[in-house]
């Protein structure tokens, strides 16, 4: 899995977040998408074989400007019953 973080200009409200999330989910097979207009970013978690250019096309196609993109490996933490009691 890969975690892609996009710094985005033009997100102004929760409706912008919802529109971006919906369009990314409809266009690209992803595990998770979050968007924050307050931070000006979207985080997409997907399989390694998903083309990041397709995600960028969706963002730009909605009229937003991508300021920066970072990609890093993503390892999902497995939750067990005992991990609920683990001190952090």
N, C-alpha and C positions, 0 to 999 in steps of 0.2 A: 504494500500500500504506500501511496505517496500523499503527502499533505502539501497542497499548493495554497499559498497566501498571496492574495492580490490586494495591493493598495489601490484604491479606486477614488477618483474625483467625480463628484456629481450625485452621490447618494445623499439625499436630503431628509428622508423621513422613513417611517416604518413601511409605508407602501412601496417605497423604492426597494427596501430590503426584500419584501415579499415578492415583488415582481422579478427581481434578480434571482432569488432562490428558485422560484417556479420555472423560470426560463432555463436555468442551468439544468435542473432536474429533468425537464422535458427534452432537452437536447443532447445530454451526455449522461452515460450510465455512471452514477457516483454512489458512494456509500453514504456520504454526509455533505451537506452544504449549510454554512451559516453566513450571515451577512450582518454587518453593523454599520449603520450610517454614522453613528457617533464616532467610531474609530476610522471610518472610511476604508473598510476592508471586507473582503469575503474570504472564507476559508473553505476549500474543497478537498475532501478526502476521497480518493478513488484508487482503483487498481493501477498498477504500473503501466499497463498498455493503453490507458486513455490518453489521447493526444491533447496536450495542454493548449494547443492552438485552437481547438474547437471551443474550449471554455473561453478563451480570449475573444473569439469571434462573437460569442453570445453577449459578453459584457459590452464590447464596443458596439455591437448591433443595437443595443438598448440605449445608446447615446452616452455611455459613461466613458471616462478616460482612465486607462490603466497607467498608474504612475510607477509601479514596481511589482515584481513578481519574485517570490521565493518558493523553492521546492525542497522538501526534505523527506527522508524516509519516515513512515508513520507505523508504529507498532501498537496495535490495539492492546490495551491492558485487559487481561482476562480476569473477570471477577468471580471470586468463589465466596462461599458462605463465610469463611474465616477472614477474608480480606475486609469484610465489613467492620471487623473489630480491630483492625490493624491501626496502630497509632501513626500519625503522619508527622 
